[in-house]
C-alpha cells in the first residue's frame, strides 16, 4: 500500500467545493481545508505507485478550480 499527501492550491473561494469533490474519489482517505500557502490537503492510499499516479493525474488534477498540486509520498508510516 502506498500513501501520499496532496497539497492543493485552488482558485479563491473554491476550497470547500474542491475538498468535497476530492473526498468523493476512491482512494482518498481524508481531505481538510487549511490555511497558508495551500488550500486543501488530501490523504491518499493506493495499491502501487502507478495507481497513485493515475489517481493524482487522471482524477484529482481534473477537478475544476485546482490551480496547482504537490504530491508528498509517505516513506515511513
N, C-alpha and C positions, 0 to 999 in steps of 0.2 A: 504494500500500500504506500503510495506517495502522497504527501501532504504539502500544501503551499498556502501562503497568504498572498492575496492580490490587493495591492494598494491602488485605489481608483480615484482619479480626478474626474469631476463631472462639470457640465455647464452649470452656471449659477442657478441655485434654487431647485436643481433636479436630483439631489442626492436621495430624497425619500423614494422617488419613482425608480431610480436606478437600483437602490438597495432591495426594493421589493421584487423587481424583475430578476435580479441575480439570485435572490433567495429561493425563487421558484425553480431554478435549474437543478437537474440531477447532478450530484457530485458536490454541490455547495452545502457545507455543513452549517455555516453561520455567516451572517452579514451584520455589520454595525456601521452606523453613521458616526463620523468622528470629526473633530476639528483639527486644524493645522493645514499642512500642505496637501493632504489627501482628504477626500470627502466620504469615502466608503472603504471599509476593509472587509474582505471576504476570506473565509477559511474553506479550503477545498480539499477533497480526498479523491484520488483516482487509483485505478489498478496499476498503472505504469506511468512513466514519464511521458510516453507518447500519448496516452489517454488524457493526461493532464494538459499537455499542449493543445490537443484538439478541443478540450473544454474551454481553455482560455481563448484560443484564436477563433474557433468556429462559433462559440456560443456567447461568451462574456463580451468580447470585443465588438460583437454585433448589436449589443444592447444600445438603443438610442440614448443620446446625451452624454455618453462617455467620451472624454477628450484624451485620456491617457491612462495606461495601466503599467504597473510594475509588479512582476512576479517574484516572490521570495519563497524558494523551495525550502522546506524543512529538512535539515540534515540530521538532527538528533531530536527525538521527541521524548 
